[in-house]
Amino acid sequence: MELLAHNFSSDFARSAHLARGASAGDDGALVAFRDAQQMSLLVRATAFVFADPRSRQLHELIERIAPSEATVLITGETGTGKELIARHVHGLSGRAEQTFVAINCGAFSETLVESELFGYEKGAFTGAQQGKPGWFETASGGTLFLDEIGDLPLAMQVKLLRVLQEREVVRLGARRAIPIDVRLIAATNVDLAEAVRAGRFREDLYYRLQVIGLPLRPLRERPGDIMPLTRHFMAIYAQRLHLGEVELGPDAQQALLAYPWPGNIRELENVIHRALLVCRSGEVRAEDLSLSGWQRAPLSSAVAVPAAAPVPVPDAWAGGADIAYATHGAAVQGDMLAAGRFARAWQALLDSGEVVAFEALQQELVRAAWERNERNQVRTAKHLNVSRNILRTFLKKAGAID
């Protein structure tokens, strides 16, 4: 989702009704867009099931907080359905009949984000031939969903904090403040508490956003949702592909429950879509799911990294095995010994007197983590505790992707 601003309140009114248990059957409460074929082109996830006990607790919390005007911060891995939950909160609120505007903060450059969020006046900058309202004004009366809030530049975080405090915006190039009536819901797949400690996110904004926190657990931690979601996606894609009734084989069910789902609900939907395309005789089997590719390939068979200028390593870096282990293993194992080796390796570099090519070292770390995670951007971003957009920026600089 690069950018989406639309009023789907009517669709979510139906979703909210279903989520209260109207006709969810054995699958528990189901939140899904009515026209999944259309909606899947617009949003990242199309369904969320509250069948697992942990998901039911989340649903009870959503029902309690949705009618309020409190700001909500949704946290969770990529693909867990954060936008869908935001729309569900909107659908259960008193603003359900008003506009729901969804914005991806990582989709804008630093120079554009202020004018997009807060708008601008005629002549505010070259090319501004007429004034334009920002997304806060567009969402007035309804709900504004800011996805990937952790990607906002620090300067914009200050201005966003003021908007939340004063409940008004000032367009770029304007002298007059415009009152707004917006409920804000934010989301991120980055650990904002860690970002605050690292100085990448303002502490006061963090607490302002997290009036109510909705943590979405990854799919692997709520296995009770896997089969209800599977049945839902099978029904959707069987109808779309005109397949009639399709059954799920026992081996396929076992494989689905055993798989760790690093891409969460989005990955499950894609896996089921593909399985229905390739299955035979109206039955999905384990081999139709193509889940075995997740297993790590031996190092000897790994694909070579695209050519790039290597980072020169000084002679003082004696113990290269230790350095390699620290780079690839410390974050994964959480091992204090590896962390100590990592610190000694950096100290050796600094003591060598060599010029430190900081940007090149960053790129090498990103490339190493990318290979360590089988070139999966979602897992690599989580490994490095950065957003996927930031990861892609580093990978492009390193020449690893186009």
N, C-alpha and C positions, 0 to 999 in steps of 0.2 A: 504494500500500500504506500504509494508515494504521497498521495494526498486525497482525502475524501471529505466532502462536506455535503450532507444530504439529510433529509428528514425521513427516517425509517420508523417513526413512532408507531404507525399503524401495524407494521410487521411485528414490532416488539410488544405491542399490546397483546397480540396473539401469543407471542412467545411467553410473556409473563403469565398469561392465563394457563398455558400448558405447564409452566414451571410450578404452578401451585398444585399440580397433580391432577388436572382435569382429565387427561387421557394419556398419561405417560405409560400406562401398562406396567409390565414387570421391570421396566428399565429405570423406574424412579423418575424424578423430575428431569425433564429434558428441555433445554433451551436451544432452539434451532430456528433459522430463518425459514419462512414459509416456502420461498422459491430458492432452494439451495443452488440450483443450476445458475441462476442469475447472481445471487449474492456471493458465491464462491469466487467470482471475478473481482469483487470489490473489497472483501475483507479476508483476513488471514485464516480465521477459523469459522466454520459454519455451524458447529454444534458443541454443546457442553452438557454433560450428563452429571446429575447429582445422585448417583447410585451408591458410590462408596461411602462408608461412614464419615470419612474426613470431608468428602465433598458435601455431604448432607449438613455437616456443621457449618460449612461455608455458606450454604444456601440459607440456613436459618439466620446467619449473621446479615446476609444481604437483605433479607426480608425485613429485618429490624432497622437497618440503617438507611435503606432506599428512600423512605418517605421524608427523611430529613433533608436539610440544605447543606449538610456538612461536606467539606472537601474530602475526596477519597483518593488514596494512593494504592494502585493495584501493582503487585510485584509478582514476578514469576519468569520462568525460562521462556525463550522464544517458542511459539507454537502452543502455549498452554491455554490460549483463548482469552487473553486480557481484554481485547476490544469487545469481544462478545459479552464478557461479564460487565463491562462498562455500559454497553447498550442495555443489558438486563437491569442494571441499577436504574438507568434512565427510564426504562419501561415500567418499573414498579414505583416510580416517583410521581409527585404531583405535576411534574413537567412532561409527562409521557406524551402528551398531545402536541408538545412544542418541538422545536428543532433540536436534533442531535448532530453536532459537528465534530468530526474526528480529524485530527491533525497529527502528522508524523513530524516531530521536532527535528529529526535527523535528516529530513528531506530538503531542508533549506540551508543555504550558505549563511555565514554570519552576517553578511551584508544585507540579506533579504529577510531574515527572520523577524526583525522588528517591524518592518512595514507590513509583513504578512499577518502577524499577530495583532498589531495595534492599528494598522491602516496608515494612510498618508493623505496630505492635502495637496491640492494642485500647486505645482512648482516646488514641491519639497525636495526634488532632485531632478536631474536631467532625465527627461522622458516622462515625467509625471504631468501629463497634460490635463488630467482631471483628478479629483479626489477619489479615494477608494476606502471603504470601511474594512477594518481588519476582521479576523475571525472571532475575536471577542464580541465585537458589535454584531456580527452575523448570527452568533449563537445566543444573543440577548433574549431572555425569556426561557431559554432551554438549557441544554447541557453542552459543555465544551470538553472534549476528550483530548488530552495532550499525550500522545504516545511517545515513548523513548524520551521522556523528560530529562533523563540523565545526559542527553547530548546537547542540551542548551548551553551556549557559552556563558561564562560567569557574568559578563556585562548584562546579558539578557535576564539572567536569574535575578539580578537586583531589580530590574524593571518589572518583572513578573511578580516579585514579592510586593512591590508597591501597589500594583493593580489589585492583588488579592486583599491587601490591607485597606485600600481606599475605595474599592469597588467602582473604579472609574479608569478610563484609558485616555491617553493623550496621543492623538495621531501624529505621525512624523511631520514636522513642519507646522504644527498647530500650536496655538496659545491657550486653547480652551479645552478643559477636560470634559469627557463624555461619560455620563453615568451608565453603568452596565448592570444587568441582572442575569448572572450566569452561575450555574453550578459547575464547578470544575472537578473533573476526574482525570487523574494523571496515571501513567503506567510506565514501568521500566523493567528491563531484564538485567539491570546492573545493580549491584549491592550499593545503594545510595549511602548507607551508613559508612561503608568503607570509602566511598568517594568523598564524603565529608572529611574523614580523617586524612585523606590524601590531598585535600585542598581543591578538589575538582568540582565540588558542589557546596553551596552555601548551607550552613547549619540552620540558619533561621528559616530559610525556604523549605528545607527538609521537614522541619517540625510543623510549618504552616501547611504543607501538603498532607502530612500524615496525621490529620485529625482522626481519620478512620483508615486503618490499613487492611487491605484484603490480600493476603498472600495466597497465590495459586500454586498448589503443589504440582510437581511434574507428574506425568502420567504413570511413571514407574512406581510412584509412592501412593497411588490410589488405584490399585489393580481392579477394584470393584467396578470401575468405570469403563474398563477396556472392552468387555464384551457387549455392554449396551451400546457403546459408541460404534463398535464393529457392526452390530446388527442395523443400526441406524444408517451408516454409510453404505452397507450392502443394499439396503432397500432403496436408497437414493440413486445409487449408480446402476442397479439392476433395472430400475425404471427408465433411467436416462439412456441406457444402452439397449433397451428393449429385450432383456434376457429372460423375462419371466421369473419364476422362483429359483433362487440360487441357495444352495445349502453350504454350510461351513463344516468341513471335515474335522474329525477329532484331532488329527495331527496338526491341522492348521490352528485350531483353537489353542492347543498346547503351546505351539510356537508363538502365537500372539501374546499369551500370558507370560512366557518366559523372556521375551525380548525386552530390553531396557528402554526403548523409545526415546532416544536422545532428541528427536525432533518433535516429540509430544503429539498432540492431537492432529496437527497438520500433517505430520509424517504418517500417522495411522490412516488418515483419510486418503493420502496419496497411495499408500500400500494397498488399501482395499480397492481403490479405483483400478490400479494396475492388475491386481489379482482377478478382478472380474473381466478384464479384457483378455486375459490369457487362459483362464480356467476352461475346462472341458466337462461335458456331461452334467452341467449344472451343479458342480461341486467345487468349492475352493479347497485345495490341498496345501500342505506346508510348502511344497516346492513352488506353488504359484505366488507365494508371498515375497519371495526373493529377500529374505531377511538374513541369510548367511553372509552376505557381503559386508555386514557390519563388523565381523570378526577381523581383528588386526592382521594384516598381511605380514609375512616375514620381512625383515629388513632387506634381505638379499633381493627380494622381488619388488621392493618399493620403486615407484616411478621417480625418476630423477627430478630434482628441483630445476625450474627454468634457470638458464644461465644468468648470473649476475656477479658483479664485482665482489669477491670475498672480502671479509673483514680481516686485515692483517693482524696476526697474533704474535706478540712479542715473545722472545726467548724466555722471558721471566715467567711465562705461563707454563711452568713445568707440570706435570700432572694433568695432561689434557683429558684423560678419562674422567678424573674428578670433575672437571669443568663440564664435560658433556653430561655427566650424571646429574650435576646440580641444575644445569639448564633445563634438561628434559624431565627430571624426576622430582625436584624439590616441591614444585607447586602441586604435583599429583600425589606424592607420598606424604607430604607434610612432615618430612623427616628432619629432625634437628641436625643430624650429622650432615645431611646433604646441604642444609642451609648454611652450616659452618663452612663447608667446602666452597660454596658459592661466594660467601663473603671473602674468603682467602683468595679466591681467584680474582675478584675485583681489586683487592688490595695489591695483588701481584701486578696487575695491569697498571694501577696508579703509581706504584713504586718504580716501574720500569722506565718512567720518563717519556714513554711514547705518547704521541698525540692521540687523544681518545676521539675516535670518529663516532660521536654519540648517535647520530641519526642512523649510521650504518649498523651499529650495535642493536638499536631498536628493531631495525628491519630483519636482522639475523634472528633475533629472539622470536619475532612474529612468524618468520618462515619456519623456524625449528618447531614452534608450537603447532603450526599448521600441519606439518608433516607428522608430528607426534599424534595428532588427532585425525589421521587419514584424510587430510585436506577437507575436513568437514568444518565449514565456517561457523556453524552454530556451536559445536563443541569447543572449537578453538576460542571463540569469543568468551564463552563461559570460563574456559581454562585461564584466560588472561584477565578475566573480570572487566571486559570492555564491551561496548555495544557492537553489534554486527557491522553497523555503518563505519565505526571507527576502525574495526579490524580490516574491512575492505579497503579503507584509505591506505593503511599501512601495507597491505598486500599489493596494492597497485604501485605504490612507491618502490616496493621491493622487486617489482617486475614479475610477481608470482601469478597475477591474474591481469586480464585486460580491463 
